[in-house]
Amino acid sequence: MTTILMDLSSAWDVLDGVSLPNGYRVEITDGKIIMTPQGEQQWKVILRAAPQIEQQLAGHGEILSDVMIDFPSSLYGYAPDLAIIAPDSERNRRGRFEWHSLEAVLEILSLSTRDNDFEKKLRMYAECAIPLYVIIDPSENVCTVHSRPARTGVYTEQETIPFGEDLVLPLEGREIVVKTDGFPRSEG
C-alpha cells in the first residue's frame, strides 16, 4: 500500500475544540457543516451489517461507522455510515484515515440525506477512486452498488440488490457477503 501524505488542511479542522451534541451525525459538504440526527432505520441497518462485515474481514481490514475520514479537499469532511478500511492502512498525523484507505463505503439513505448521498458523495467518492460505494435505501428496500469509479466523478457500473438478497462486496483479494433479509423495510 502506498502512503499518500495530505498537505491540505482537513475540512474537520474547523471543528477542533467544538463541543458537538450527542446523537447527531456531523459532515462537511461544500464547506458547510451539516448536522443530522441518526434515524432508527439507519441505525438498524448499521447494527445488522457491521457485525457481518467485521466477522468476514477477520482482521484483514477494519470496519468503521460514523468516523471522520480526511478527503483531498478542505470543503468535504465525510464520516460514512459504514467504511471498510483496507488492510495495512495507516492513520495520518491527525490520527485519521484518508480517502485512499477506503475499499468500500456504505451509506444508508434517509429523506434528509438523499440528495447529498446520491449526488455530492457519489461524485466525491468516484473522484477519489473509492472502489465501491453502496447506497442502502430502506424506503425503496434496495441496495445500489456503484463500482468502477472514474476520476470524472462517476461510477461506470451500477447494480441494484433488493433487500432479502445477498449484498456481495468484492474487495481486493476477498469478498464480503452481507445478508440483507434483516434490514428494516419500508411498509410502502
LUMDO-19086 format. One record per residue (C-alpha): x, y, z; residue in one letter. Coordinates in steps of 0.05 Angstrom, whole numbers, padded with zeros to 5 digits, always signed. Each point is the difference from the previous one (the first is absolute). Layout:
N
XYZa ...
***
This chain:
188
+00000+00000+00000m +00027+00068-00019t -00002+00055+00052t -00025+00067-00025i +00013+00060+00045l -00055+00051+00000m +00028+00071-00001d -00069+00032-00002l -00034+00021+00064s -00056-00047+00020s -00072+00023-00004a -00006-00028+00070w +00050+00052+00027d -00057+00051+00006v -00030-00043+00054l +00062-00004+00044d -00021+00018+00071g -00074+00003-00016v -00047-00039+00045s -00051-00036-00043l -00067-00027+00025p -00006-00075+00009n -00045-00039-00047g +00015+00043-00061y +00040-00017-00060r +00046+00055-00024v +00029+00006-00071e +00027+00057-00041i -00024+00010-00072t +00020+00059-00044d +00032+00031+00062g -00067-00002+00039k -00006-00037+00066i -00061-00046-00004i -00028-00032+00063m -00055-00052-00005t -00029-00046+00053p +00010-00074-00014q -00066-00034-00017g -00024-00066+00026e +00002-00036-00067q +00071+00025-00013q +00022-00025+00068w -00033-00068-00010k +00035-00011-00067v +00067+00018+00031i -00014-00046+00059l -00015-00058-00046r +00053+00011-00054a +00062+00019+00041a +00008-00065+00039p -00007-00041-00064q +00054+00041-00033i +00046+00000+00060e -00004-00075+00008q +00016-00012-00074q +00058+00050+00000l +00032-00045+00053a +00055+00050+00014g +00013+00016-00073h -00024+00072+00001g -00045+00039+00047e -00072+00022+00002i -00017+00069+00026l -00067+00035+00010s -00009+00075+00002d +00074+00013+00007v +00034+00061-00031m +00038-00015-00065i +00046+00052-00031d -00014+00015-00073f +00045+00039-00049p -00040+00064+00009s -00009+00048+00057s -00073+00007-00021l -00020-00073+00012y +00003-00040+00064g -00040-00064+00000y -00013-00051+00054a -00031-00058-00038p -00055-00042+00032d +00046-00060-00013l +00070+00002-00028a +00045-00060-00016i +00073+00018+00010i +00052-00038-00041a +00049-00045+00037p +00065+00033+00023d -00029+00070-00008s +00031+00052+00045e -00029+00061+00033r +00026+00069-00018n +00033+00049+00048r -00070+00021+00022r -00015-00071+00022g -00051-00011-00056r -00004-00044-00061f +00001+00033-00068e -00042-00012-00062w +00051-00046-00033h -00007-00049+00059s -00073-00014-00017l -00018-00065-00036e -00075+00011+00006a -00049+00051+00028v -00072-00018+00018l -00049+00057+00012e -00071-00010+00025i -00048+00049-00031l -00050+00041+00039s -00044+00055-00027l +00047+00053+00028s +00063-00030-00033t -00028-00026-00066r +00025+00056-00045d +00068+00004+00033n +00011-00076-00003d -00023-00007-00073f +00035+00061-00028e +00057+00031+00040k +00026-00061+00035k -00005-00043-00062l +00041+00051-00039r +00052+00009+00055m +00008-00075+00013y +00008-00014-00075a +00050+00057-00009e +00039-00029+00059c -00001-00069-00034a -00035-00035+00058i -00012-00069-00032p -00070-00012+00027l -00055+00048+00021y -00063-00033+00025v -00063+00039+00012i -00049-00037+00045i -00071+00027-00008d -00050-00025+00052p -00057+00040-00031s +00009-00039-00066e +00025-00065+00033n +00062-00003-00045v +00075+00006+00002c +00034+00033-00060t +00073-00021-00011v +00041+00050-00039h +00067-00025-00026s +00055+00016-00049r +00010+00074+00019p +00024+00050-00051a +00039+00063+00019r -00055+00040-00035t -00044-00012+00061g -00043-00058-00024v -00002-00075+00011y -00004-00037-00065t -00037-00061+00028e -00061-00005+00043q -00039-00060+00027e -00064+00001+00040t -00010-00054+00054i -00069-00007+00032p -00003-00009+00075f -00004-00075+00014g +00056-00016-00050e +00074-00003+00018d +00039+00064-00008l +00068-00022-00028v +00058+00048+00010l +00060-00020-00043p +00061+00027+00036l +00072-00008-00021e +00017-00074+00008g -00063-00017+00038r -00075+00006+00000e -00049+00021+00054i -00072-00024-00001v -00051+00039+00040v -00068-00032+00013k -00053+00053-00011t -00061-00038+00022d +00004+00032+00069g +00003+00071-00026f -00060+00043+00020p -00050+00005-00057r -00046+00055-00022s -00073-00017+00008e -00017+00040-00063g 
***
